Amino acid sequence: MRAMMKGALIALGLVMAVATGPQAAIAAEDSLLHKILNRGTLRVGTTGDYPPFSELDQATNTYRGFEIDMATALAADLGVRLEFVPTNWDTLGAGIAADKYDVVASGVTMTLERLKSVAFSDPYLDSPLVPLILAKDEGKYATWRDMDQEGVKLAVMAGTSAEESAKKNFTKAEVIPITAPALDYQELLAGRVTAAITDTVFIRKALSQYQKEFAVVDPDHPIEGQPISMMTVQGDQVWLNWINTWIKLRQQSGYFDSLFQKWIAG
């Protein structure tokens, strides 16, 4: 069965190549898709510090989360083994460029800045960016724009799209990058910052643990959308076509809805 799956995938890559001309055929032979199939392993970079997307259990040294389940299904449909490669937010793109892993699956947001150096799959989830504040400050700020003033300190996870967005949208408030394993909302709980700028999915995790301590500023009007995608290498259309087709088929089957219910809505 596994051999049949590999044969079908290779045939799919060749059909794409023939349809787009001889130059594309040469590119198809060098595609990451075929390298993964020949290697027999899909290497997935993940941070392990971003529940419910990717969380490392220190006791068992195993990963769990939305993206972990997704990567497991992706490898199974490719008919290859799965290897998780630890990485961090500051070096996601560098790891792709250095061929340390084939994709990044860690709740990564597609941004225009990141697209300058890496490619992204079609998004399969959106998790808008909002400010998380202490409950005692609820009502102090009507919108996130009201927070852009001197004296306001905003915690963001270093190397994330939240850091990029905060630096773009807040010109007067102080943006403070937080390096893992420390977390932005921990800085908020400790009273060292005014707010944590993070996404609505991650906030669900924080609110489930500290429901009485936190509040969200104007959740109906987020700072900006956060399309969640898989990060991969630029210039490999055969591989990107395969990933995007896989996402579409899995969406149609309800798979991503089931992941949402398991890891986010539940």
Secondary structure, 3 states (H helix, E strand, C coil): CHHHHHHHHHHHHHHHHHHCCHHHHHHHHCCHHHHHHHHCEEEEEECCEECCCEEEECCCCEEECHHHHHHHHHHHHHCCEEEEEECCHHHHHHHHHCCCCCEECCCCECCCCHHHCCEECCCCEECCEEEEEEHHHCCCCCCHHHHCCCCCEEEEECCCHHHHHHHHHCCCCEEEEECCCCCHHHHHHCCCCCEEEEEHHHHHHHHHHCCCCEEECCCCCCCECCEECCEECCCCHHHHHHHHHHHHHHHHCCHHHHHHHHHHHC
